[in-house]
Amino acid sequence: QPHRYPSCQGKETQVQEFRRKCRRHCGKSYLAKAIGIVACNTYKVEYLALFYKTDKFSGEIKSSEEGDILWMRLDDLLSMGDRLSLDMKDMIKIFLNDNLSEFFYYKENKKWKYELK
């Protein structure tokens, strides 16, 4: 039986959910394409998230109660160092390299590791 993402509504697909959340949280509409996944599947931990990429959008960007939203040049983003979320610099590689589509976490000898595929 397929697992439904808890935030999807009714027969909403993952892409439809993404677009709805972008409109709600960002005030923009996006024509997005799923380009990759983040996956973690180990004992007691299962996690799956999708990466989306677009160059077509409309509307005005707006922040929400979840935080500020802003446009940023890639150079500036990559120079943020420790202020970026965990492993973000490597996750960005999936957006920049068409040969990558998977960011996979796993545990080895009680330590978390990951691979880009």
FIKOL-56753 format. One record per residue (C-alpha): residue number from 1; x, y, z negated. Coordinates in steps of 0.05 Angstrom, whole numbers. Layout:
N
   resi       px       py       pz
    NUM        X        Y        Z
...
This chain:
117
   resi       px       py       pz
      1        0        0        0
      2       30       67       20
      3       47      116      -35
      4       13      184      -29
      5       51      245      -51
      6       12      270     -112
      7        4      341      -86
      8      -26      321      -18
      9     -101      335      -15
     10     -148      284       15
     11     -124      261       84
     12      -71      315       86
     13       -5      293      118
     14       63      312       91
     15       71      365      146
     16        2      394      132
     17       19      397       58
     18       84      434       74
     19       47      485      116
     20       -6      495       63
     21       46      506        9
     22       85      554       52
     23       23      596       63
     24        7      595      -12
     25       76      606      -39
     26      109      647       16
     27       52      680       53
     28       77      653      119
     29       54      601      168
     30      107      555      197
     31      109      508      256
     32      156      459      222
     33      190      395      241
     34      213      343      190
     35      287      333      202
     36      309      291      143
     37      297      261       75
     38      325      261        5
     39      316      192      -26
     40      331      160      -92
     41      309       89     -105
     42      340       56     -166
     43      314       20     -227
     44      261       65     -261
     45      274      123     -212
     46      239      133     -145
     47      241      199     -109
     48      229      222      -38
     49      229      292      -10
     50      228      316       62
     51      271      369       95
     52      236      415      145
     53      265      462      195
     54      233      517      238
     55      247      579      278
     56      173      596      289
     57      134      631      234
     58       85      687      222
     59       61      729      163
     60       96      768      109
     61      142      735       59
     62      121      742      -14
     63      145      716      -81
     64      101      676     -128
     65       97      656     -201
     66      147      601     -184
     67      201      652     -167
     68      228      702     -117
     69      231      685      -43
     70      279      721        3
     71      316      714       69
     72      390      702       63
     73      446      693      113
     74      476      623      113
     75      546      650       96
     76      517      686       35
     77      479      624       13
     78      540      580       17
     79      582      630      -22
     80      535      626      -82
     81      577      570     -112
     82      549      543     -179
     83      486      584     -171
     84      462      536     -117
     85      421      476     -140
     86      456      410     -150
     87      487      382      -85
     88      455      437      -43
     89      518      452       -3
     90      518      380       22
     91      442      379       33
     92      450      439       79
     93      493      396      125
     94      429      359      146
     95      400      424      172
     96      464      440      211
     97      481      371      240
     98      431      336      285
     99      467      269      272
    100      448      271      198
    101      378      257      172
    102      386      225      104
    103      412      246       36
    104      411      184       -7
    105      424      182      -82
    106      444      117     -116
    107      476       94     -181
    108      543       59     -183
    109      576       39     -248
    110      526       83     -287
    111      545      145     -246
    112      501      180     -195
    113      530      184     -125
    114      502      203      -58
    115      514      192       16
    116      495      231       78
    117      472      188      135
